[in-house]
Amino acid sequence: MAKLVVEVLDAHDLMPKDGHGSTSPFVEVEFEGQRQRTSTKPKNLNPSWNEKLVFNVKNPQDLSTQTVEVFVYNDNKHGHHKNFLGKVRISGMSVPFHEQEALVQKYPLDKRGIFSHVKGDIALKVYLHGGADGVENHNDHHEEAATPVKEVNANKLDDEYYYKETHDKSKKKKKERELRKFYSLGTGNGGGGPTPPPADRPVFVETRGDFSKAGLVSSATTVMQMQFPEKKPEYAVVETSPPLAATMGYWGRDKTESTYDLVEQMNFLYVRVVKAMDLPVMDVSGSLDPYVEVKVGNYKGVTKHFEKNQSPVWDRVFAFSKERLQSSLIEITVKDKDISKDDFVGKITFDVSEVPQRVPPDSPLAPQWFKLVDKKGELLKKGDIMLAVWMGTQADEAFPDAWHSDAHSVNQENMNSTRSKVYFSPTLHYLRIHVIAAQDLVPSDKSRPPDPIVRVELGNQGRTTRPSSMKTINPEWNEELMYVAWEPFNENIVVSVEDKAANDEVIGRVLIPLRNVKRRVENTKLPDAQWFGLQKPSLVKDEGGEKKDKFASRIYLRLTIDSGYHVLDESTHFSSDLRPSAKQLHKQSIGLLEVGILSARNLQPMKGKEGKLTDAYCVAKYGNKWVRTRTLLDNLHPRWNEQYTWDVYDPYTVITIGVFDNCHINDKEDGKDQRIGKVRIRVSTLETDRVYTHSYPLLVLSTSGLKKNGELHLAIRFTCTAWSNMVTQYGKPLLPKMHYVQPISIKHIDLLRHHAMNIVAGSLARAEPPLRAEIVDYMLDVDYHMFSLRRSKANFTRIMLLVSGIQYVLSWFNDICHWRNPLTTILMHILFLILVCYPELILPTLFLYFFVIGLWNYRFRPREPPHMDAWLSQAEDSQPDELQEEFEPFPTSRSLSTDIVRMRYDRMRTVAGRVQTVTSDLAMQGERVLALLSWRDPRATTIFVTFSLIWAVFLYITPFQIVALLIGLYVLRHPRLRYKLPPIPVNFFKRLPSRADSLL
């Protein structure tokens, strides 16, 4: 007989139940009426059992329809009952048939009711032993009989089982014989061991995910080669409990922790070296090249030196981590830079215990003049230095620009690349150029009419019009071109008229300063077109100046900067800002988003080939504000504890946080910073004023497959400052008004997004320290629109999950029709008769049902922000050739047989990318419908549940005929009564979250 083995390993962070801050837990497992329990671990909130519980399985084929229930109790010896600590329900569909395939998984403990305070998790390993032959195809028995067999003795496993002493030896021997298992020896594995599991083994999916029952799915699944492996726990988000002031309260805590309440307090010793005065001369020549050396234990910071200067000004701050201080003395030494050996000028020492404590937002500590002493400790006759020494935290304003002892091995030139910085990307606008006509063109060959086209360039953006329908010196085009312009509008627009018949020879050119172009904010009238005089290319100056020349050619243009649009510089699904470009159109913020970047754990050694570990730093992007943490050198477990704040204007926005390995320290300018992983979090999925502390896996997909590079520990809080504005935001259009009044085609939007990304990357690359192109590309998901077979499979999976829900409803209705549950069938008959007799109750009953379901789902609402789901993304089992195709540049760089094959291949990828987008949008709409009552967006679900209740009451008290008349008249209303903007329900629906946020 087959056996179900449940290995109970350990539990973590259980709820105390004995009244003394502890508990005495034990585990009780129930399966098919059988119940067994483990031993009790007294006074332990993190117990470890490592015990096996074994249950008989009557029919392994029915295991998928059964459930394993695991209960954790407190052993209350003082009473007659046991205290409930949590439970776990495991579907039999997820139980593997072999021990080799079983994985240790951590399950969060579920609550018994709404008011339960259960917490913690339990580690289990569940598998079937001796029952795989029960689910194999019995038609293969003849082949197995003809194959040599090998007996695997299971007596060792039996010795580990828990048997009661009352069982006699005969029954025990009988069970041992039943546990014997025969495996056929295949010829392909060298004849050394048992063959792997059969290929026709059923694939297990989540509950309500059995697509094979839907009928219409089987063929599509075969074509797509869909696989639904079990989710791996190492790719899941884990809730943590760091000692933060925001979660532990402010009582008895200092002012610093209340200022930076989303990070752990880190203490630093700050030394500010301001300047020196009247230093003594050390060289025979009468010169002095002074610099200052600040030393605390083995850590030493040095300022730059000044040549021939007795009163230098350094104004440099040094920060030493308090937990790494190796000495109680601070030595500040002034030295003279020399070729052979630096001369000692003077020094001053401080005791760390006497350094004052400074707490922001107090004013900075005032520096003081100190007398220098010589090597013997005697005061110098002349020579003073101005210093300020204090103890502070990362909340100190000197923290970002200070020299840190963590980066003591970095030279002075590359010090900036290790500091934390804040960046702002430029404000982008759309530039609209309407090329109308030209007059009196003068081609080089006057014997034939020209075939003119117009080329318009702005920076690196260049586009041409179509050839004119008339080959004449007075052509007309009447074509509109779109570009991305950026403030402060210092560029020139280069307009060239070229003769296509003469190998694109330039007939005339004009430079138009971008700052002279009129701006259009709202949907106002377009400015009048203007005639611009064309000049010969040799006469056009760089700054738009012109030389007098008898050249009468001119071009008729209408130029305008449309500031009423929002320029998309990132993927539409993960936008962090939806405001228009014009600042006068910006609305008041609705809240604050605070992010504490705490630490990372178990990072991979990215510089293992160089004999180092990882130089990690984080980059966070929301709106036009980018932040960069300091780089912690040679560390696989960095602790940043830096906190940043953003204003939130729309809840349907996403913050992106990436982790990178710094490859530009120690004079490495030719390398690229390596991506370690990133996290995306949508603001609308966060509850207001709740602090989320979770550890997120850092997943990176490459041609070699999916790789976990560590975990990122974050603390996030969304605070609403304008509830009315936030609620009304759900009924407003997603994009500014201009996108609907005068829409831009999708083809142009994709091209303009590419240009906008390049502009942002170029602007941030010119900062100091620069945010390089590889960082910006990764944060903005530059290649997200490209075709990927893996993403196509993922979108197909999302659709099939929706289909499984529909199939579940149909199966439920089929059970009612077949009287599987007589009581439910009778109730449905009564409800059906009531609705037939009183049809006016249909709509209110439906909305009341929505209201009840929404309240019921509140207890199951998600408790952590959504994260990239490796299982949903089909990233765990992607084939190598699929990944090579996904990461192949577009157009392809591979050497194919002919150019025609390459053209067809690129065209196929382009078309497939469009199909992939449509499939993704289809899945997104269905997931938004499910999000109405799932509390994924707590505010949206609250609005819909409240709306359902109001409509239920309204429809109950209002005659159905009046309601139907009003709805019909509204749907059939005159076009003059219609608005060009989408209605409120459409805007509300578009703001609902989907599972697109969880895709890699």
N, C-alpha and C positions, 0 to 999 in steps of 0.2 A: 504494500500500500504506500502511496506517495505521502511524503511528510512536508509540512510547511514549517520552516525554521525561521524564528524571529530572534535575532541577536540584539539584545538590549545592551548598548555600550555605555553611554553616559548621558548626563543632562547638564544644563548650564543655566544659571541665573533663575532658579526657581523662586516661587513666591513664599516668603516665610509664613508659617502657620501655627507655630507653637507658642506665640506670644512673647518669645524672647529673641526674635530676629532670626530664627533658624527654622528648620523643618527636618523630619525624618521620613524621607520619601521611599516608596517602593512602586513598582510597575506591575500592572495587571493587564494581560492581553486576552482578548476574547475572539474566538473564531469558530463558526458553525456550532454554537452552543458549548464549545469547550473553553474553559477559563483556567489560566495559569498565572502565577505571579513570581516575581523575583524576591530576593531577600531585601531587608530594610537597611538603609544606610542612615544611622542616627546622626542628627545634628549636622547636616551637610546640604548646603544650597547648590553645590556643584558635584553631585554624586557620580560615582563610576561603578557600574555593575559588571559588565563584560560577561553576561550570562546568556545562555541559549534556552529558548522555550520552543517546544516541538508540538505540532498539532497534526492530527490525522486528516488527510484530504480524501474524501470519498470518491470524487470524480474530478480529476485535474482539468477536464475540458470545461467544467462549469466554474472554474476559479475566477474567470473574468467578470462574472456577475456577482461575486461575493465581496465582502469587505472585512478587513482586519481592523479591529478597534483596539487602541492602546490607551490605557488610562494611567495617570500618575496620581497617587494618593499620598497623603501624610498619615503615617502610622500613629494614630491617636490612642495611646495606651491608657489614657486617663478616662476615656469615654467608650461608648459602645458603637461608635460610627467612625468612619474614615473621612478625612478632609480631602476635598477634590482640589487637585493642583493643575489639571489640564488633561486634554485628550488629543489623540491623533487618529484620523480615519484614513486608511490606506486602501485604495482600490485594488482588487485582485488583478486588474488588467496590467498594472505596473510591476507585478511580481515576476522576476526572471525565472526561467526553468533550470538554470544551472548556477551553482555557487560561484563559478568563475566570472559570471556576468554580473553578479550582485555588487553593488557599491554601497559604501557607508553614506547615509544621507541624514542631514539634520532637518527635523521637522519642527516648525513653531507650534507650541501648544495652543490649542483652540480653547475658547471660553465655553462655559456651559450656558450662559445667558448674557443679556445685555449688561447687567450690572456686575458681572464678574470681573475680577482684577487679576486674572491669570496672566503670567508672563513666563518667559524662558523658552528653551527648546530642548529636544531630545534626539540623540543620535541612534539610529536603528539600521540594521542590515537584514533584509527580508529576502528569502529565496525559497524555491521548491527543490526538495531533494528526493530523488528516486521516482519522479513522476513525469519525466520528459517523454518516456516511451508511451505514455497515455495519450499524448496529443499528436504523436507522429502519425503519418499515413500508414494504415494497416495493410495497404496493398503492397508495401515494400517488404513484408515479412519473409517472402520466399527468397528475395535477394540477400537478406541478412542471414538467413539460414545457411546459405551457400558460402558465406564468408567466415573466415576464422574469427573466433571470438576470444575476448579476454575478460576475465572476471575481476571486478573491482570489489574488494571486500569493504563493507560499510560498518564493520564491527567497531572500528575506531570512532566513528561518528556516534554509534549507539552508546558508547561509554560516556559520552558527554551529555547525553539526554538526562532529563530529570524523571526518574521512575519512583513511584511510591513503593515502600517496603512491603506493602501487602500484595504486590504482584508476585505470582509464583514463577519459578524458573522456566516452566514449560511455555508460558505465555511470552516470556522474555526472549526465549530462543525462537519462537515462532515469528516474533516481530523482526528479529535479526535476519531470518531467512527471507522475509518479505522485502527487506531493504536492499537485497542484492540486486545489482544492476549490471547488464551486459552491454558493451559497446562494440560495434563492428570496427575492425581495423582497416582503414583505407589504405590504398596503395600509394596515394599521392603525398602522404606525410612521412614517408620513409618507414612506415610500419612501426613507429616508435611509440605511439600513444593513441588515445581515443580520437575519433574524428570530431571535427567541430560540429556545432549544432546544425540541424538540417536547414537547408535553404528555404524550405517552405514554411518555416516557423512564422506564425502570425506576428505582425508588427503592432506593438502596443502604442496607444495614444492616450490623450487625456480623456477624462469622463465627458461624455456627450461628443466625443470626437471620432466615433466609429463610422468612418465614411463608407465602408464597404456595404453598409446596410442601405445607403441612399440609392444604389442602383446606377444612377446617372454619373456617378463619380468614378467608378472603377476604371473605365477606359481612359479617362483623362489622367487618372493617377498613374496608369501604366505608361502613358506617353511622357509625362513629366518626370517619371522615375522618382516619385515622391517617397521620402522616408521620414518617419516621425519618431525619432529616438526620444528616449526619456530625458527630461531636463536634468542637467548636471548641477549639483548644488554649488560647485565652485564658481559658477557664473551668475549666482544670485546676489541680490542686494541683502546686506546684513545690517540689522539695526544695532546700534551701539549706545553706550551710556557714558560718554566722557564727562569729566568733572567740569562742566561749564557753568558760569554764573547765571546764564539765562535759564538753565534747567534746575539749578540747585537753590535759586533764590539769592538775594543780595544781603541778607542779614548776617552781620558779623564779617562781611567781606570788604576788602578795601576798594578805593575809588577806581583803581585801574581796572579791576575785573568787571565793574559795572559799566565802564566805558567800552571795553572790548569783551562783550559778554558771550560771544559765540566762539571764542577760541580759548585755549588754555593759556594761562599767564606764563610768560617766559621772561625771566629777569636778566637784565644786562647791566654791565658796568660800562658807563659812557665816560670817555675822556675827550674833551674838546680842546685842541691846541689852537689858540687864536693867533698870537704873534709874539715876537720877542723884541727887546729894545736894548740898544747899547751893548751888544755882545762884544766880548774881548776878541782881539785879533790873534790868530793862531799861526799863520804862515809868516815866513821871513819877509815875503814881499808886501806884507801889510794887508792882505786880503782875507776874506772869510766866506766860505761856501756852506752856510749852515743848513741843517735839517734836524728833525726831531725823531727820536726813537722811543716808542711807548712799549714797555715790556711788562707783562703779567705772567709769571711762570715761564712756560715754554712758548707762549704766544707773543709775537712781536710785530707791531705795526710801525711803518716808517712813512714820514711825509716826503714830499719832493724837496730838493735842495735849491737854493738860490745862489747864484754866483755873485761874489763880491757884494754882499749885503749884510750889514750889521743890525738892521732892524727889519727882518723879514715878516711877512704876513702869510700864514698858512691857512688858518680857519678850516681845520680838518677835524672830523669827529671819528673816534675809534670806539667800537662796541665789542665787549668781551662777554661771552655767555657765562652767566654766574655759575651754572652747574658744571662748567668745565674749568673754573678757576683753580689753578694749581699752586697759587701762592697768595699770601695775605698782604703782599706789598706791591705797590704800583710804582714802577721806576720810569721816570720821564727824563730822557737824556738828550742834551743838545750836542751834536757832533759837527765836525768840519769835514766836508767831503774832500777826499784827497785821492791821488792816483794809486798810491801803494797801500796806505793804511789810514783810515779816518781818525782824526784827532778828537780827543775828548775835550769838550768846552765846559760843560757843567751839567748838573742834574738836580732833580728834586724827587722825593719819594713820599708816598701817601700810604696810610694803612687802610685796607679795604673795610675794616669794621667801623672806621670813622667817616666813611663817605656818606653824605646825606641822601635821603630817599626823595625822589621827585615824582609827583603824581599828576599827569595831565588831567584836565586842561589848565593846570597852573602855568604861570608864565615861565619861560626858560630860565634856567639858573644863570645868574650873572657871573661872567668870568672875572677872575681876580689876578692881580700881579703877584708873582712869587719870586723871591730871590733864589738864584742858582747857587749851588755849593760845588766845591771841587771834590776830587777823589777822597780827600781826607775828611770831608764833612764840614769844611770851613767855608764861610760865605765869600763869594767872589766880590772883588772891589766894585765891579760893574757887570751888568748883565741881568736882566729881568725877563721873565716869561709870563704871558697871560694864559691862564688855564681855567677850565671848569670841569669838575669831576663829580659825578652823581650816579646813583643807582636808579634805573628805570625799567620799563618794559617795552614790548613791541608797539605800544600805543604812543610812544614818544615820537614827536615830529622829526627828531634827528635820526630815527631808525632807518628810513629808506636810503638815505645818502651816506650812511656811516660805513666805515671800513669794518667788516665783521671778521672775528677770529675764525669763523667757519671757512672763510676764503683766504686764509693766511698764505696759501701756496700760490696764489694768483698774482701775477706781476701788476704793476701800476697801470699799464696801458689797457689791460683787459679787465680791470676791476669793475668798470661800468656794466659789463655784460653779466655780472653776478648780482646786481642790485635789483630791488623791487621798484617797478615803475608803473605809471598810469599813462595810457595813450588815448588819443581821440582821433578817430578816422575823420577825413574831411567830409563836409556837407556836400552831397551830390545833387545835381539837378539834371533834368532832361532838356536838351537843346533841340529845338525843332527848326529845320531849315527847309523851306518850300522853294524849290528851284522851278521857276516859272518859264522864263524865256531869255533869249539873248538877241542882240542886234549888232549888225555891221561887223561880223567876224571877219578877220583877215587871215586866211590860211596861207601857208608858205607856197603852195602850188595853186596859183590863181586860175589855172586852166581847167580845173574841175571843182565841183561843189564839195564842201567839207562834209564829213559824217561825224558831227560833234557829240561828245558826251561831257558831263560835268563831274569832276572829282572834288569832293569836299573832305578836308582833313582837319582833325582837332586832336593834337597830341599824337598818340599812336593809333587813333581811330581814323580809318579812311574808308569811304564808300563812294560808289559812282552811280550815276543815273543810267537808265536805259537809253539806248540811242534814240535820237529824235525821229519821229515818223517822216519828217521832211529833211532831205539833204540840201540845206540852204544856208546862207550866211545869217539868216534870221530864224533860228530854230526855236521850237517850243517843246518843253518837257512836261511841265506841270506835275512834278513828282516831289514827294515829301520824304526827307531823310531825318533820322533821329540819332542823337549822340548823347553821351554822358558828359556833362560839364561839372567842374568842381570849384568851390570857392578857394581863393579869392578872385577867381576869373582873370588870371594873369596871362592866359594863353591867347594865341591868335588863331582865327579860323582861316584856313587857306582854301580858297576856291579857285580851281583851275578848269579851264575849258580846253579839252583835248580833241584832236582829230584822230578818230579811230582808223580812218582810211590811210593815214600817214604814220602808222606805228605809234599811235598815242602821242603824237607830237603836241606840245603845249602851244595853244594859240594865244591865250591870255591868262593872266592870273591876278588875283587881288587878295590882300591880307586885311581881315576885318578883326579889330580887337574885340575880344569876348566881353570886356567890361562895358562896351558901347551898345550891346544888344539889350533890348527892352525885356523886362521880366513880366510874366503874366502869372498872377497868383490864383485867382478864381477863374471860373468859366466865363471870362469876359471876352469881349470882341478881340479878335487877333489884330495885331498892329498892321498898319498899311505896308505893303511891299515897297521896296526901294530899288532904284537903279544904282548899280555900282560900276564904276569905270574899270575896265580891264587894262592891265599894263603888260608889256612884253616881259617875259620871265627875267631877262637880264636887268630890267629896270626896277624890279620889286625889291625893296629893302626888307631886312628882317623885322623891323619895327613898324611896318606898315607905311612908311614914308614913300613918296612917289617923286619921280623926276618928270619935268615937263616934257611932253612928247606928243606929237600929232598922231594919236592913236584913239580912234573914236569908238572902239568896241566897248560894249557894256553888257551887264547881265542883270536880270530882274529877279530879286530874291525877297523872301519874307522870312525874317529871323525872329525868334522869340525863345526866351528861357522859361519853360513851364515849371514853375515852382509849386504847383498844386498837386503834383504827383509824389508818390513815394518811390524812390529809386531802389529797386531790389538789388542788393549786393550780396545776398546769401540765398540759400535754397528756400523756396517758398514755404515748405513744410516746417522749417526750423527758424523762421524769421524772429529776430529779437527786437525789431522796431518796425512799426507800421505807420509812423507819422509822416505827413507831407514834408517836403523840403523847406517850404516857407515857414519861418519861425513864428510869424504872426498868426498862422493857422494852428499852432500847437495848443492843445488843451491842457488843463491842469492835471498834474499827476494824481493817480488814484492810490498810490501806496509806495512802500519802500521794500526793496529786495536786499536782504543782508546775507552774505555768504562768508562763512568762516572756513578757510582752507587749512585744515588741521594738520594732516600728515599723510604719508603713504607707507604701505607695508609690502614687504616681500617683492620689491622691484627686481627685475631681471638685470644682471650685470651687462649693460649695453656696451661697456668698454672692456669686456673681458679679454679681448685679444691684445689690448694695450697694458694689461696687468693692473687695471683699475676697475672700479665698480660702476657707479652711475652718478652723473652730475645732474640732478633732477631739478626742474622748476615747473611751475604751473602758469598757464595763461587762461584767463577767463574773459569772455566776450558777451556783452549785453548792450544792445543799442549801438551807439557810436563810441562807447567807452570800453577800452581794453585794459586789463590789468595783468601785470606780470609779477610773480613772487620772486624772492631772491633765490639764487642757485645754491643748493647745498651740495658740496663737493664730496665725491667718493663715498656715497652713503646709499644703502639699499632700504633704509627705514627713515627717510627724512621727516622732520617735524618743522613745518613752516609756521603754523598758528598765526596767520595773517587774515585780517577781516576787511571786507570791502562792501560798499553800499551803492546801489543803483536806484534811481527813480523809475517807477513803473507807470506807464501810460496806458497799457493794454494788457489784460490778463492772458490773452492768446499769444503769448510770446515765449521764447525759449532762451535760456541761458546755457552757454556751452563752456565747459571747463576741460582743458586739455593738459596733459602732462608730457613733458619733453625732456630729452637728454641734451644738455648744453655741450656742443662740439666746437665752440668758438672761444675757448679759453686757452691760455698759454700759446698765443700766436697761431692758432689754427683758424685761418680765414677761408680756406677752400672747402671745408666740410659743410655738411648739412645737419641741423639738429634733428635727432631721431625722434619719431613719435612713439610714445609709450602707451597712450590710450586717451580716451576722452569720455566725458559724461555730459548728457543733455537732459535738462529738466524744464518742463513746461510750468510756467507760473500758475496757470489756472488749475493745475492738479494739486496745489499746495493749500492746505487749510490756513485760515488767517490766524496769525499770532501763535502758531505752533512751531516749535523748534524741531526740525528734522535732523537727526544725527544718524547717518548711515555710512557704511563702508561699501563703495562701489567697485566692482571688478573692472580693471583696465584691460579691455579687449582690443586687439589689433588683428586685422585680417590681411594676409599677404599671400603671395603665390605659393608659399609652403603650407598654408592653412591657417586656422584660428589659433591664436596664442594669447594666453593670459600673462600680462606683464606685471601684475601686482594688484593692489587695492588702493583706492583713494578715499580718504576719510574726510567727509564734509559735514558742516553744520549750516543749515539753511533756515531762514525765517522770512515769511512774507507778511508785512504789516500793512493793513488797509487804512488810509487816512481820509478817504472820501467814499463812504459806502454807497451813497446815491449815485455818484458818477460811475462807480464800478458796476452797479447793477444795470444802469441804463446803457453801459458800454456793450452789454450782450445783445442789445437790440439795434446797434448801429452797424453800418457796413464795415467790413473787415479792412478795406483799403480806403484812402481818401476819395472824395466825391469825384474828382477828375477821372479816375479810373473807370467810372461807370458812365459819366456824361460823354466823355470823349475817349473811349477805350483804345489801348494800344494792342496790336495783334500779338499773338503768342510767339510768332516767329521773331518779331522785333524785340519782345521782352527777353527771350533767351539770349539774343545777341548783345543786348544792352546790359544784361546781367554779367555776361563775360567781361565786357569792358569795365563795368563798375568794380568787379573783383580785382582786375588788374590795377585800377586806380588806387583802390584801398591798399593793396599789397605794395605798390610803389611808394605810397605816402608813408606807410609804417616802416618800410625798409630804410627811409631816410632819417628816422629818429635815432636817438642815442640813449641807450643801446637799441639797435634795430630789432624790430619784429620781422623776421625774414620771410621770404615768399613761401617756403615750405610750411611754416607755421600758419600763415594766413590761409593758404590753400586747404590745409587740414581742418582748420576751425570753420571755414565757410563751406565745406563740402563741395569743392569745385567740380569734382567728377561724379556727383550724385546722379545727374541726369543721363549718364552713359549707360548703355545696355549691359546687363549682367544676368546671366542665366540663373545665378544664385538668387538674386532679388526677384526674378520672375517666379521662381519656385516659392519664395517667401510670400509673395502676393497671392499666389495660388493657394497657399496654405491658409492665409487669412480668409479667403473666400470660402474655402472648404469648412473652416470653423464656423462661419456664418451659416452655411448650408446644413451643417450638423445640427445647429439650433432649430432650424426650420423642420428638419427631419424628426427631431425630438418632439416638437409640437404635433406633427402629423401622427407620430407613433402614439402619443398620449391620446389624441382624438380617436385613433383606431382602437385603443383599449376601451374607451368609453362606449364605442359602438358595439364592441364584442362583449360587453358586460364583464370585463375582467374584475372591476370593482363595482359591485352592484349599488352600493350607497352613492358613490360618485355619479354613476349613470342616472340614478333616480333624481338626484339633485340637478343634473344638467337637463333632464326632461322638464322638471318644474321651471327652471330658469328659461328654457326655450319657450314653454307655453306662456309664461308671463310676458316675455318680450314680443311674442307674436300678438298677444291680445293688447299689449300697451307698447307700441313701437316707439313712443316718445321717451321710453326709459333706456333705449339702447345707448345713446351717447352719454348721458350722465352715468350710467353703469360702467361704461368703458373708462371714463375719466376717473371715476371712483376706484376702479381696479388699478389704474396707473398710480393713483395716490397710495393705495395700500401696498402695492408691490414696491414702490419707492421707499416707503417706511420700513418694509421688511428687509430690503437690501441695505438699509443704513447700517445694520449690525455687521454686514459683510463688506463694508466699504474698504478700499485699499488703505493701508496704513503707511505706505512708503511711496515716494515718487517713482514714476515709471523709469525703467532703465533699459538699455540696449539688451534685447533678449536674443541670446545666441541660438536658442532653439527655434524661435520664430524666424530669425534671419537666415535659417538654413546654412549657418556658418560652420557647424561642428563637423558635418560629413560632406562638405563640398569636394568635388573631384579636382585633382590638380589641373587638368586641362581647362575646367571651367574657371578656376582662379586665374590661370594664365591669360585666358581671354578677357576676364574682367579687368585685370591690371594692365592690359596691353594699351598703349597710347592710341589716341584717335587723331588722324588716320593711322592705320597700323604701320609699324616700322619693320615688320617681318618681311623677309625676302620670299615672295610668292612666285609662282611659275610665270605668270603674265600680269600685266597691268589691269587687264579686264577682270581677272579673278579678284584682285585687290579692290577694284572699284565696286564689284558686286558684293564683296564681303563688307566693305564699309557701308554700303547702302543698306544691306541687311541689318547691320547693327543700328543704323539710324532709325529704320522702320521699327525694329524690335524695341528700341528705346521708347518710341512713341506708344507702342502697344503696352509696354511695361508701365508707362505713366498712366494710361487709361485704366489698366487693371488695378493699379494702386489707388486711383481715385474711386473706382467702384468699391473696392474693399473699405476705403475710408468712409464712404457714405453709410455703409451698413454698420460700421463700428461706431459712428456718431449716433446712429439710432439707438444702439445698445447703451451708449454713454448717457442717455437721458435719465435713466434710473439706476445707474451703477455707482453713483457718487464718486466717479473718477474726477469730475470737476464739482466740488461740493456746492459752489454757488449756483452753477447752472442747474444741477439737480434740485436744489432748493427752490429756484425760480419755477421750474417745470412742475414740481410737486405742488407748490402753492397755486400755480395757474390751474392745475388739474382739479384741486379742491374748489377753487372759485367757480370754475366752469361747471363742475358737478352740481354745486348748489344752485347756480344760475339756471342750468338746464332742468333741474328738478322743479323749480318754481315758475318756469316760463313755458308756455305751451309750445309743443314741438312745431306746430305750423308756423308760428312767428319766427322761431329760430331758423327753420328751413328757408323762409322767405327772406330774412335778412342775409343769410349766407349766399343764397342764390343771387340776390340783387348785388351783393358785394363782388361776387365772382364775375358777374356779367356787367359791371359798371362801365360807363362811357370812358373812352381813352383820355378825355380831358381831365377826368378825375383820378387818373393814374399818375404815380410818380415814376420818374426815371430811376430812382434809387431802389434797390431791392427792399421788399417788405420786411418787417421786424421778425416774423418767424424764420425767414430765410437767413437773415443775419445771425439770429440766435443759433440756428442749426449749424452754420459754418464755423461757429466759434467752439463747438463741442470738440473735445479731444478724441483722438483716434490712436490706434496702435502703431501709427507711423513713427511716433516718438521713440518706439522701442527697437527700431530697425537699425542695424549697423550700416 
